[in-house]
Amino acid sequence: MASRPPIRFSRSLRLGTSNVVRRSKMFSSTIWEEDHPSAPIMPDNCCGNNCINCVWNDYFAAQADYEEKMKEYQKRATLQGRKVDVIEDFEDPSAKAFAELERKLREKNNS
């Protein structure tokens, strides 16, 4: 039976950080992948009863915040001469339609 080589862990793995993350803190003028805002995830736990505190309300607020952060990110990248690829999220059309319906119902109930 052949023996296996020992497993070696580097310090960066033990701490849960990588060299890229450490370097990005040293060179704050460079935009790194960790600075890229993450898009909110569409909720899948809505009961469909048009609740006052619907999960879609949180999603719409997070989506507006994401769009604002993304504009700031694109502006910083442009100033640094970097090209930013905008990736469109291809969401389920029925989920998008339901989200739009929830938004309209919320606006109707608030007016």
GIFEN-V496683 format. One record per pair of residues at least 6 apart in sequence whose C-alpha atoms are under 7 Angstrom apart, sorted by sequence separation. I is the first residue (numbers start at 1). J is the second residue. D is the distance in Angstrom with one decimal. If there is no record, write none. Layout:
i = (I:I)
j = (J:J)
d = (D:D)
This chain:
i = (12:77:77:24:46:46:74:43:43:42:40:40:40:39:37:37:37:36:56:31)
j = (18:83:84:32:54:55:84:55:56:59:59:62:63:66:66:69:70:73:99:77)
d = (5.3:6.8:6.7:6.4:7.0:6.2:6.4:6.5:6.8:6.6:6.8:6.1:6.1:6.1:6.7:6.5:6.3:6.8:6.8:6.8)
